[in-house]
Amino acid sequence: MPALFDAMTLRDLTLRNRIVVSPMCQYSAVHGVANDWHLVHLGGFATGGAGLILAEATAVVPEGRISPWDLGLWDDEQIPALQRITSFVHAQGAAIGVQLAHAGRKASTRRPWEGTGTVPPAEGGWREVMAPSAVRYSDSYPEPTALDDAGIARVITAFADAAHRADVAGFDVVEVHAAHGYLLHSFLSPLTNHRTDAWGGSFEHRVRLLEDVTRAIRVVWPAHKPLFVRVSATDWAEGGWEVGDTVALAARLVPLGADLIDCSSGGLVSHQRIPVGPGYQVPFAERVRRDAGVPTGAVGLITEPAQADAIVREGQADLVLLARELLRDPRWPLRAAHALGASVAWPPQYERAKPR
């Protein structure tokens, strides 16, 4: 089996190693436009040796932002700032992707350091949030508006348009965000999708929106570039989406052009019960990889080099995604290479600090 620092090729993209920076919201954009914070934040991971960097959940429409300070790709004016970032990352030998998202009923929330709850229109938020059905996330969230057919069609078009802009901006990968209780995930789960039309009810109807989004993106996203889909492999709640559903979904997405399933979990309902521990989501990536025959990414409390290497070596996943550990140590890949005895190139500016 490959090891953590072996290259991986997906379509025409070759990653220098199997370490991926998981998308992490920074709540620092203005009108969806990236700035120097995003350049330094994402650029630091490139100089730190990651193989692929995934930019934060980037909204396909203004009302699809998790917070009013999220990145967006609903407007051409948002492209130049992102081109600056992708150019820098490429110059460091890393690849970069963007996670396209619609927050659905969990939109218009406050930044984590400003408390919880939604942001009212007077403070830059918006009054109406969207969902498959008019079911609140919790008592502190507004009742969402159930999308009609025209609204669903606009969502599909918005994802495709954003993917086109991502290509112009220089991204190597697009990841569709269908996890954590946001719009696409809420269509998948029977806990939040109470519809009885062609977009709800049966498994085939509940997965239809994600399938249509995947098809629409593949029309505009270049054939030589990979497409990832992030899913919540389970809702961690009785009567919800389960890992067997994820296996069935993955098998349907691959023929539509998906190249890798990024296996996270939870986030759909406030009463979820998650048994958090080191690598607690890795078994989901392993099962989807085995049973659906598709490359997967593992994420969730992966912190140690030997742990990450074992996930790849033992065939549990093809890529490992790190989040908070990389916030603590953006040079984690370089440290991991030293710990595992792998030979990797350091930026020449840092070469004198390389362990001997």
C-alpha positions in Angstrom: 0.0 0.0 0.0 1.1 3.6 -0.5 2.5 5.6 2.4 1.7 9.1 3.5 4.4 10.8 1.4 3.7 8.8 -1.8 2.3 10.9 -4.6 -1.3 10.3 -5.7 -2.8 11.0 -9.1 -6.5 11.8 -9.7 -7.3 12.5 -13.3 -4.4 14.8 -14.5 -3.6 16.1 -11.0 -0.7 14.6 -9.1 -0.5 15.4 -5.4 3.0 15.4 -3.9 1.8 13.6 -0.8 -1.4 12.3 0.8 -1.8 15.2 3.3 -4.8 17.5 2.7 -5.7 20.7 4.5 -9.4 20.3 5.4 -11.6 23.3 4.6 -11.7 25.6 7.6 -13.9 28.7 7.7 -12.1 31.8 8.6 -15.0 34.2 8.9 -12.8 37.0 7.5 -14.1 37.8 4.0 -15.8 41.0 3.0 -18.8 40.6 0.6 -17.4 37.1 -0.1 -14.0 38.5 -1.3 -10.7 37.0 0.0 -8.0 39.2 1.4 -4.5 39.0 2.9 -5.7 36.9 5.8 -6.7 34.1 3.4 -3.5 34.5 1.4 -1.4 34.0 4.5 -3.6 31.4 6.0 -3.7 29.2 2.9 -0.3 30.1 1.7 1.3 29.0 5.0 0.0 25.4 4.5 1.7 25.4 1.0 5.0 26.4 2.4 4.4 23.9 5.2 4.4 21.0 2.8 0.8 19.9 2.4 -0.1 18.1 -0.8 -3.5 19.7 -1.3 -5.1 22.6 0.4 -8.9 23.0 0.4 -10.2 26.5 0.8 -13.0 27.0 3.2 -16.7 26.5 2.5 -17.3 29.0 -0.3 -20.8 30.0 -0.9 -22.4 29.7 -4.3 -25.0 32.4 -3.5 -24.9 35.2 -0.9 -27.7 33.7 1.2 -25.8 30.4 1.1 -23.0 31.6 3.4 -22.6 30.1 6.8 -21.9 33.6 8.1 -21.9 37.0 6.4 -18.0 36.8 6.5 -17.6 33.7 4.4 -15.9 33.4 1.0 -18.1 33.4 -2.1 -17.9 32.5 -5.7 -21.3 33.9 -6.9 -19.7 36.9 -8.6 -16.8 37.4 -11.1 -15.5 40.1 -8.9 -14.5 37.5 -6.3 -12.2 35.8 -8.7 -9.0 38.0 -8.8 -8.3 37.7 -5.0 -8.5 34.0 -5.3 -6.2 33.9 -8.3 -3.6 35.6 -6.2 -3.9 32.8 -3.6 -3.9 29.9 -6.1 -0.9 31.3 -7.9 1.1 31.5 -4.7 0.1 28.0 -3.6 1.1 26.6 -7.0 4.5 28.3 -6.8 5.2 26.3 -3.6 4.5 23.0 -5.3 1.1 22.3 -3.7 -2.3 21.9 -5.2 -5.3 23.9 -4.1 -9.1 23.2 -4.2 -12.2 25.0 -3.1 -15.2 23.6 -1.2 -18.4 24.9 -2.8 -21.3 25.2 -0.4 -24.8 26.3 0.4 -25.5 26.5 4.1 -29.2 26.0 3.8 -31.1 26.3 7.1 -27.8 26.9 9.0 -26.9 30.1 7.2 -26.5 33.6 8.5 -24.8 32.6 11.8 -22.5 34.5 14.0 -18.7 34.1 14.0 -17.6 31.6 16.7 -15.8 34.3 18.7 -19.0 36.4 18.7 -21.3 33.9 20.4 -24.0 31.7 18.9 -27.2 32.2 17.0 -28.1 33.9 13.8 -27.1 37.3 12.6 -30.1 39.7 12.0 -30.5 41.8 8.9 -29.6 44.9 10.8 -26.1 43.4 11.5 -25.5 42.1 7.9 -27.4 38.8 8.0 -30.5 37.9 6.1 -34.0 37.0 7.1 -34.8 34.0 4.9 -32.9 30.7 4.9 -33.6 27.7 2.7 -34.1 24.0 3.3 -35.9 21.0 1.7 -38.6 21.3 4.4 -39.6 24.0 6.9 -37.8 22.3 9.8 -35.6 24.4 12.2 -32.1 23.3 13.1 -32.9 24.3 16.7 -35.0 26.8 18.6 -32.3 29.6 18.2 -32.5 29.2 14.4 -35.2 30.6 12.1 -37.8 28.4 10.4 -36.5 27.9 6.9 -38.4 28.3 3.7 -38.9 25.0 1.8 -37.4 25.4 -1.7 -39.8 25.0 -4.6 -38.7 23.6 -8.0 -37.6 26.9 -9.3 -35.5 27.5 -6.2 -33.9 24.1 -6.5 -33.1 24.8 -10.2 -31.4 28.1 -9.1 -29.3 26.2 -6.6 -28.1 23.7 -9.2 -27.2 26.5 -11.6 -25.4 28.4 -8.8 -23.2 25.4 -8.0 -22.3 25.0 -11.7 -21.6 28.8 -12.1 -19.4 28.8 -9.1 -17.4 25.8 -10.3 -16.8 27.6 -13.6 -15.4 30.6 -11.6 -13.3 28.2 -9.6 -11.7 27.0 -12.7 -11.0 30.6 -13.9 -9.6 31.3 -10.4 -7.0 28.6 -10.9 -8.3 25.9 -8.5 -7.2 22.3 -9.2 -10.0 20.6 -7.3 -13.7 21.4 -6.5 -15.2 19.8 -3.5 -19.0 19.8 -3.2 -20.1 20.3 0.4 -22.8 17.8 1.1 -22.1 17.4 4.8 -22.6 18.9 8.3 -26.3 19.7 8.0 -26.0 22.2 5.2 -28.3 22.4 2.2 -27.3 19.3 0.2 -26.9 17.2 3.3 -30.4 18.2 4.5 -31.9 16.9 1.3 -30.2 13.6 1.8 -31.4 12.8 5.3 -35.0 11.8 6.2 -34.6 13.7 9.4 -34.7 17.0 7.5 -36.2 16.1 4.2 -39.9 15.6 4.7 -40.9 16.2 1.1 -43.3 13.9 -0.8 -42.4 15.1 -4.3 -39.6 14.2 -6.6 -37.0 15.6 -4.2 -38.0 13.7 -1.1 -39.3 10.4 0.3 -37.3 7.6 -1.2 -33.6 7.3 -1.1 -33.5 7.9 -4.9 -35.4 11.1 -4.6 -33.5 12.4 -1.6 -30.1 12.0 -3.4 -31.4 13.6 -6.5 -30.3 17.1 -5.8 -26.7 16.1 -5.0 -26.7 14.0 -8.2 -28.0 16.9 -10.3 -25.4 19.3 -8.7 -22.6 16.8 -9.5 -23.8 16.5 -13.1 -24.1 20.2 -13.6 -20.6 20.8 -12.2 -19.1 18.2 -14.4 -20.5 20.0 -17.5 -18.4 23.1 -16.7 -15.6 21.7 -14.6 -12.7 20.6 -16.8 -12.5 16.8 -17.5 -8.8 16.8 -16.4 -9.6 18.2 -13.0 -10.8 16.0 -10.0 -14.1 16.5 -8.3 -14.5 15.6 -4.6 -17.7 15.3 -2.6 -17.7 15.7 1.2 -20.5 13.8 3.0 -21.6 13.2 6.5 -21.3 9.4 6.5 -23.8 9.2 9.4 -26.1 11.7 11.2 -25.3 10.1 14.6 -29.1 10.2 15.2 -31.8 7.6 15.2 -33.7 7.4 11.9 -31.2 9.5 10.1 -28.6 9.0 7.3 -26.3 6.0 7.9 -23.0 4.7 6.5 -24.8 2.2 4.3 -26.6 5.1 2.7 -23.2 6.7 2.1 -21.9 3.6 0.4 -24.9 3.5 -1.9 -24.6 7.2 -2.6 -20.9 7.0 -3.4 -21.5 4.2 -5.9 -24.0 6.5 -7.7 -21.8 9.6 -7.7 -18.7 8.0 -9.3 -20.4 7.4 -12.7 -21.5 11.1 -12.6 -17.9 12.3 -12.3 -17.0 12.3 -8.6 -13.4 11.2 -8.0 -13.2 11.0 -4.2 -15.5 10.9 -1.3 -14.4 12.9 1.7 -15.9 11.1 4.7 -16.9 13.4 7.6 -20.0 12.9 9.8 -22.7 14.7 11.8 -23.9 18.3 11.9 -27.4 17.7 10.8 -29.4 17.8 14.0 -28.7 19.4 17.4 -29.6 16.1 19.2 -26.8 14.1 17.6 -24.6 12.0 19.8 -21.0 11.6 18.5 -18.5 9.3 20.2 -15.5 11.6 19.5 -12.0 10.1 19.8 -8.8 9.8 17.8 -9.6 8.9 14.2 -13.2 8.3 15.0 -14.4 8.9 11.4 -11.7 6.8 9.7 -13.9 3.6 9.6 -16.4 5.5 7.4 -13.7 6.2 4.9 -12.5 2.6 5.0 -15.9 1.2 4.5 -16.9 3.5 1.6 -13.5 2.8 -0.1 -14.0 -0.9 0.3 -17.7 -1.3 -0.5 -18.1 1.4 -3.1 -14.7 0.9 -4.8 -14.0 4.7 -4.7 -11.0 6.7 -3.4 -11.8 8.3 0.0 -10.5 10.9 2.3 -10.4 10.4 6.1 -10.8 13.3 8.5 -11.4 13.8 12.3 -8.8 13.9 15.1 -5.9 12.7 13.0 -3.0 14.4 14.8 0.1 12.1 14.8 2.4 11.3 11.8 2.3 7.5 12.5 -1.5 7.6 12.8 -1.9 9.3 9.4 0.7 7.1 7.8 -1.1 4.0 9.0 -4.4 5.1 7.6 -2.9 5.2 4.1 -0.6 2.2 4.5 -3.5 0.0 5.8 -5.8 1.0 3.0 -8.3 2.8 5.2 -8.3 5.9 3.0 -6.3 7.4 0.1 -5.9 10.8 1.6 -5.9 12.1 5.2 -7.4 15.5 5.9 -6.2 17.6 8.9 -7.8 20.7 10.3 -7.2 22.0 13.8 -3.8 20.2 14.0 -2.7 22.2 11.0 -3.9 25.4 12.7 -1.7 24.6 15.6 1.2 23.6 13.4 1.0 24.7 9.7 4.4 22.9 9.2 3.0 19.6 10.4 3.8 17.9 7.0 7.4 18.8 7.2 7.6 17.5 10.8 5.8 14.4 9.8 8.2 13.7 7.0 11.1 13.9 9.5 9.3 11.6 12.0 8.6 9.0 9.3 12.0 9.2 7.6 10.6 10.6 4.3 12.7 12.8 2.2 10.8 15.9 1.2 11.9 19.3 -0.2 11.7 22.3 2.2 11.2 25.8 0.9 14.8 27.2 0.4 14.0 30.0 2.7 13.5 27.4 5.5 16.2 24.9 4.5 18.5 26.0 7.3 15.9 25.0 9.9 15.6 21.4 8.5 16.4 18.7 11.0 19.6 16.9 10.2 
